[in-house]
Amino acid sequence: MIEDRVKKFAKILVDYSGFVKKGEKVMISGETHEQELLKEIYKLCILKGAFPSLQVGIPGLTHFFYTHANKKQLTKFPEAYWNEIRKTKKYIGIGAPLNTREMTNVDPGKMVMRSKIVKRIGDYVVNSKPKIYRVTTDFPTNALAMDAEMSLDEYEDFFYGACFLDWKAMSKKLKKMCTTLNRGKVFRIVSKDTDLTMKIYPKSFIMDDGHENMPGGEVFGAPIKLSTTGHIKFTFPAVRQGVEVNNIYAEFKNGKCIKATADKNEKFLNKMLDTDAGARYIGEIGIGMNPKVTKFTKNLLFDEKIINTIHLAFGMAYKECGHPNDSALHWDIVKDLRKDGKVFLDGKLVFKNGKWLI
């Protein structure tokens, strides 16, 4: 029997996040162990008169591919998938890892190589409205619960609590924040081991109120590419494709990260930042505003929404934010501001002691 929360969650994804309509082609992407949610989404799409298709993966095959694929296979562009995605109007992608550390020992060079090959697909999915709209989400698993240091029951309560918000009310709050930030020109972050300044790309701040990601609960914009100067010490570990990088410190000059260190997996960090010419520049300034996300869980979908935190993304800037930087990399890393952080907008203090003053 399917849990009521799963049915409610599927309805939010189809009706609110994806706003699926009659006649639309909908791609639903997930893995076999998410079948309860996948089935509910599929059924709702059918009842709406849409045309859903399922892309269902099998756990373990991604690791096998990166371990055993030869260069020709790694660099082969997936034409069939590309052709299908361009015929898709709505994309609902669900991540639910059974092993969040599966890719830890994979050669990062292979992942960088593959990311360049499939970049065109990722760019299309996230930057091609109104041709395609997408929503990305997760589904509770024991692996995610363990990373969050919770039982599965506790993690499910946390997960659904962050998703079952009054999204209309949240949208109003996020819109107000965007309006204020878009009036500014210079954004500065100050805390222990951090003093970072960047110029805001004009009118670049937009909101994620649960249509791009579920949960939503952030506003994000982009800096002018060459403007970022200073240094920052990130509070939380950055986890990318199962590799955890701890205590990241980065220095910037003329927009570019000229030095990046970490206590753990520093080599991996710099390998990612050398993906291409745009990877060492900041493509996103994000502010977490989801009131139900207060704990770091090593799951970026939630961690970037932690209330009263900042996250910066190395690499690609979104088209909706003006696209001032291009890269095959887009890596969000979160900094906690709740204890000693300050934020200045055009020299005016707008955040202090865990509270926004705007």
C-alpha positions as CSV (number, residue, x, y, z in Angstrom):
1,M,0.0,0.0,0.0
2,I,1.4,3.4,-1.0
3,E,1.9,5.8,1.8
4,D,-0.4,8.9,1.8
5,R,2.7,11.2,1.9
6,V,4.0,9.6,-1.3
7,K,0.7,10.3,-3.0
8,K,0.7,13.9,-1.8
9,F,4.3,14.4,-2.9
10,A,3.5,13.0,-6.4
11,K,0.6,15.4,-6.6
12,I,2.8,18.4,-5.7
13,L,5.3,17.4,-8.3
14,V,2.8,17.0,-11.1
15,D,0.3,19.8,-10.2
16,Y,2.5,22.5,-8.7
17,S,6.1,21.9,-9.6
18,G,5.6,20.5,-13.1
19,F,2.2,22.1,-13.7
20,V,1.6,19.2,-16.2
21,K,-1.1,19.8,-18.8
22,K,-3.1,17.8,-21.2
23,G,-1.2,16.8,-24.3
24,E,2.3,17.5,-22.9
25,K,5.1,15.0,-23.2
26,V,6.5,14.3,-19.7
27,M,9.8,12.5,-19.0
28,I,10.0,10.9,-15.5
29,S,13.5,9.9,-14.5
30,G,14.4,7.8,-11.5
31,E,15.6,4.4,-10.3
32,T,13.9,1.1,-9.7
33,H,13.7,1.5,-5.9
34,E,11.6,4.7,-6.3
35,Q,8.9,2.8,-8.1
36,E,6.1,3.8,-5.6
37,L,6.7,7.5,-6.4
38,L,7.3,6.9,-10.1
39,K,4.1,5.0,-10.5
40,E,2.1,7.7,-8.8
41,I,3.6,10.4,-11.0
42,Y,3.0,8.3,-14.1
43,K,-0.7,7.7,-13.1
44,L,-1.4,11.4,-12.4
45,C,0.1,12.3,-15.8
46,I,-2.1,9.8,-17.6
47,L,-5.2,11.1,-15.8
48,K,-4.3,14.6,-16.9
49,G,-4.2,13.5,-20.5
50,A,-0.4,14.0,-20.8
51,F,2.1,11.6,-22.4
52,P,4.5,10.3,-19.7
53,S,7.6,8.3,-20.4
54,L,9.8,6.6,-17.8
55,Q,13.6,6.7,-17.7
56,V,14.4,4.1,-15.0
57,G,18.0,3.4,-14.0
58,I,19.4,0.4,-12.2
59,P,21.6,1.1,-9.1
60,G,25.3,0.3,-9.6
61,L,25.5,0.8,-13.4
62,T,26.8,4.3,-13.2
63,H,29.8,3.1,-11.2
64,F,30.4,0.2,-13.6
65,F,30.3,2.6,-16.5
66,Y,32.9,5.0,-15.1
67,T,35.1,2.1,-14.0
68,H,35.1,0.1,-17.2
69,A,34.1,2.3,-20.1
70,N,36.8,3.1,-22.6
71,K,37.6,6.5,-23.9
72,K,35.4,6.0,-27.0
73,Q,32.5,5.1,-24.8
74,L,33.1,8.0,-22.3
75,T,33.1,10.5,-25.2
76,K,30.1,9.1,-27.1
77,F,27.3,11.6,-27.1
78,P,23.9,10.0,-26.2
79,E,22.0,10.9,-29.4
80,A,18.9,8.9,-28.6
81,Y,18.4,10.5,-25.2
82,W,19.2,14.0,-26.7
83,N,16.5,13.5,-29.4
84,E,13.9,12.4,-26.8
85,I,14.7,15.3,-24.4
86,R,14.2,17.8,-27.1
87,K,10.6,16.5,-27.6
88,T,9.9,16.7,-23.9
89,K,7.9,19.6,-22.4
90,K,8.2,18.7,-18.7
91,Y,11.0,16.8,-17.0
92,I,10.7,15.4,-13.5
93,G,14.0,14.0,-12.2
94,I,14.2,12.0,-8.9
95,G,17.4,11.2,-7.2
96,A,17.4,8.6,-4.4
97,P,20.8,7.0,-4.0
98,L,21.2,3.7,-2.2
99,N,24.9,4.5,-1.8
100,T,25.9,8.1,-1.6
101,R,29.6,7.3,-1.7
102,E,29.5,5.0,-4.7
103,M,31.7,7.2,-6.9
104,T,34.3,8.1,-4.3
105,N,37.1,6.0,-5.9
106,V,36.3,6.7,-9.5
107,D,38.9,8.6,-11.5
108,P,37.7,12.3,-11.4
109,G,39.3,12.8,-14.8
110,K,36.7,10.5,-16.3
111,M,33.9,12.4,-14.7
112,V,35.2,15.7,-16.0
113,M,35.6,14.2,-19.5
114,R,32.0,12.9,-19.5
115,S,30.6,16.1,-18.1
116,K,31.9,18.0,-21.1
117,I,30.3,15.5,-23.5
118,V,26.9,15.7,-21.9
119,K,27.0,19.5,-21.1
120,R,24.7,20.3,-24.0
121,I,21.9,18.2,-22.5
122,G,22.2,19.7,-19.0
123,D,22.3,23.2,-20.5
124,Y,19.2,22.5,-22.5
125,V,17.2,21.0,-19.6
126,V,18.0,23.9,-17.1
127,N,18.2,26.8,-19.5
128,S,15.6,26.3,-22.3
129,K,12.3,27.6,-20.9
130,P,9.7,27.6,-22.3
131,K,10.8,24.7,-24.6
132,I,11.2,22.5,-21.5
133,Y,10.5,22.9,-17.8
134,R,12.1,20.7,-15.2
135,V,11.9,19.9,-11.5
136,T,14.5,18.0,-9.6
137,T,13.8,16.2,-6.4
138,D,14.8,13.3,-4.2
139,F,13.1,10.4,-2.4
140,P,14.0,9.3,1.1
141,T,16.4,6.3,1.3
142,N,18.5,4.8,4.2
143,A,21.6,6.2,2.5
144,L,20.4,9.8,2.7
145,A,19.1,9.2,6.2
146,M,22.6,7.9,7.3
147,D,24.3,10.9,5.8
148,A,21.9,13.2,7.7
149,E,22.6,11.2,10.9
150,M,18.9,10.3,11.2
151,S,16.8,7.2,11.2
152,L,14.8,6.6,8.1
153,D,11.6,7.7,9.9
154,E,13.2,10.9,11.1
155,Y,14.5,11.6,7.6
156,E,11.2,11.1,6.0
157,D,9.6,13.6,8.5
158,F,12.4,16.0,7.7
159,F,12.1,15.5,3.9
160,Y,8.3,15.9,3.6
161,G,8.3,18.7,6.2
162,A,10.6,20.7,3.9
163,C,8.4,19.9,0.8
164,F,4.9,20.3,2.3
165,L,5.0,24.1,2.7
166,D,2.6,26.8,1.8
167,W,4.3,27.5,-1.4
168,K,2.2,30.5,-2.3
169,A,3.2,32.2,0.9
170,M,6.8,31.2,0.5
171,S,6.8,32.6,-3.0
172,K,5.8,36.0,-1.8
173,K,8.7,36.1,0.7
174,L,11.2,35.0,-1.9
175,K,9.9,37.5,-4.5
176,K,10.3,40.4,-1.9
177,M,13.9,39.3,-1.3
178,C,14.7,39.2,-5.0
179,T,13.3,42.7,-5.5
180,T,15.5,44.1,-2.8
181,L,18.7,42.3,-4.0
182,N,18.1,43.3,-7.6
183,R,18.2,47.0,-6.5
184,G,21.8,46.4,-5.3
185,K,25.1,46.5,-7.1
186,V,27.7,45.2,-4.7
187,F,27.3,42.1,-2.5
188,R,29.8,41.4,0.4
189,I,30.1,38.5,2.7
190,V,32.0,38.8,6.0
191,S,32.7,36.3,8.7
192,K,35.6,34.3,10.2
193,D,38.2,33.7,7.5
194,T,35.9,35.3,5.0
195,D,35.7,38.7,3.3
196,L,34.4,38.3,-0.2
197,T,33.0,41.0,-2.5
198,M,31.3,40.7,-5.8
199,K,29.3,42.9,-8.1
200,I,25.7,41.7,-8.9
201,Y,24.9,41.0,-12.5
202,P,22.1,43.4,-13.2
203,K,18.6,42.1,-12.3
204,S,19.9,38.6,-12.0
205,F,18.2,37.4,-8.8
206,I,15.3,35.0,-9.2
207,M,13.5,32.6,-6.9
208,D,13.1,28.9,-6.5
209,D,9.7,28.5,-5.0
210,G,9.4,24.8,-5.7
211,H,9.1,24.9,-9.5
212,E,12.8,24.2,-10.2
213,N,13.6,22.0,-7.2
214,M,11.4,20.4,-4.6
215,P,12.0,21.5,-1.9
216,G,12.5,25.0,-3.1
217,G,13.2,27.9,-0.7
218,E,16.0,30.0,-2.1
219,V,16.8,33.1,-4.1
220,F,19.8,33.1,-6.4
221,G,21.5,35.4,-8.8
222,A,24.9,35.8,-10.5
223,P,27.9,38.0,-10.1
224,I,29.6,39.9,-12.9
225,K,32.2,37.4,-14.0
226,L,35.4,39.4,-13.3
227,S,34.2,41.1,-10.1
228,T,34.7,38.5,-7.3
229,T,37.6,39.5,-5.0
230,G,38.7,38.4,-1.6
231,H,38.6,35.0,0.2
232,I,36.0,32.7,1.7
233,K,36.1,29.7,4.1
234,F,33.1,27.4,3.5
235,T,31.5,26.0,6.6
236,F,30.1,22.7,5.4
237,P,31.7,19.9,3.3
238,A,31.0,19.9,-0.4
239,V,29.9,16.6,-1.7
240,R,30.0,16.0,-5.5
241,Q,29.3,12.6,-7.1
242,G,30.0,10.9,-3.8
243,V,33.3,12.6,-3.0
244,E,33.4,14.7,0.1
245,V,35.6,17.8,0.3
246,N,36.1,19.3,3.7
247,N,37.1,22.8,4.9
248,I,37.3,24.5,1.5
249,Y,39.2,27.8,1.4
250,A,39.2,29.8,-1.8
251,E,40.9,33.1,-2.8
252,F,39.7,35.2,-5.7
253,K,41.3,37.9,-7.9
254,N,39.6,39.5,-10.8
255,G,36.8,37.0,-10.5
256,K,38.9,33.9,-10.8
257,C,39.7,31.4,-8.0
258,I,43.5,31.6,-7.8
259,K,43.9,29.3,-4.8
260,A,41.7,26.5,-3.5
261,T,42.6,24.3,-0.5
262,A,40.8,21.7,1.5
263,D,41.6,19.4,4.4
264,K,40.2,16.4,2.5
265,N,40.2,15.6,-1.2
266,E,41.9,18.9,-2.2
267,K,43.2,17.2,-5.4
268,F,39.6,16.4,-6.4
269,L,38.5,19.9,-5.7
270,N,41.1,21.4,-8.0
271,K,40.5,18.8,-10.7
272,M,36.8,19.9,-10.7
273,L,37.9,23.6,-10.8
274,D,40.1,22.9,-13.8
275,T,37.1,21.4,-15.8
276,D,37.3,24.3,-18.3
277,A,38.0,28.0,-18.6
278,G,34.8,29.0,-16.7
279,A,35.0,26.6,-13.8
280,R,37.1,28.8,-11.4
281,Y,34.6,31.7,-11.7
282,I,31.5,32.1,-9.6
283,G,28.3,31.5,-11.5
284,E,25.7,31.7,-8.7
285,I,25.1,33.6,-5.4
286,G,22.4,31.7,-3.5
287,I,20.6,32.4,-0.2
288,G,18.8,29.6,1.7
289,M,15.3,30.5,3.0
290,N,13.4,27.3,3.6
291,P,12.2,27.5,7.3
292,K,12.0,23.7,7.6
293,V,15.6,23.1,6.5
294,T,17.8,24.0,9.5
295,K,20.3,21.0,9.6
296,F,23.1,20.1,7.2
297,T,22.5,16.7,5.7
298,K,25.1,16.3,3.0
299,N,22.4,16.5,0.4
300,L,22.8,19.7,-1.6
301,L,19.2,19.7,-2.7
302,F,18.3,20.5,0.9
303,D,21.6,22.0,2.1
304,E,21.4,25.0,-0.3
305,K,18.0,25.8,1.2
306,I,19.2,25.9,4.8
307,I,17.7,29.0,6.2
308,N,20.2,31.9,6.8
309,T,23.0,30.3,4.8
310,I,24.8,31.5,1.6
311,H,26.0,29.2,-1.2
312,L,28.2,30.0,-4.1
313,A,28.4,27.9,-7.2
314,F,31.7,27.5,-9.1
315,G,31.1,27.4,-12.9
316,M,27.9,27.9,-14.9
317,A,25.6,30.8,-14.4
318,Y,21.9,30.1,-15.3
319,K,20.4,31.7,-18.4
320,E,17.7,33.2,-16.3
321,C,20.3,35.0,-14.3
322,G,21.9,36.5,-17.5
323,H,24.4,33.7,-18.0
324,P,27.5,35.8,-17.4
325,N,29.7,32.6,-17.0
326,D,29.7,29.4,-18.9
327,S,31.1,26.0,-17.8
328,A,30.4,22.3,-17.7
329,L,30.7,22.6,-14.0
330,H,28.1,23.9,-11.6
331,W,29.0,23.1,-8.0
332,D,27.2,24.8,-5.1
333,I,29.1,25.0,-1.8
334,V,27.3,26.2,1.4
335,K,28.5,28.6,4.1
336,D,26.7,29.1,7.4
337,L,26.1,32.7,8.4
338,R,24.0,32.0,11.5
339,K,26.6,32.5,14.2
340,D,29.1,35.2,13.0
341,G,28.1,36.1,9.4
342,K,27.4,39.5,8.0
343,V,26.2,40.5,4.6
344,F,26.5,44.0,3.1
345,L,24.5,45.3,0.1
346,D,26.1,48.4,-1.4
347,G,27.9,49.0,1.9
348,K,24.7,48.7,4.0
349,L,24.5,45.9,6.6
350,V,21.6,43.7,5.6
351,F,22.3,40.5,7.5
352,K,23.6,40.1,11.1
353,N,23.3,37.6,13.9
354,G,21.3,35.1,11.9
355,K,18.7,37.6,10.7
356,W,18.0,39.4,7.5
357,L,17.4,43.1,8.1
358,I,15.6,43.7,4.7
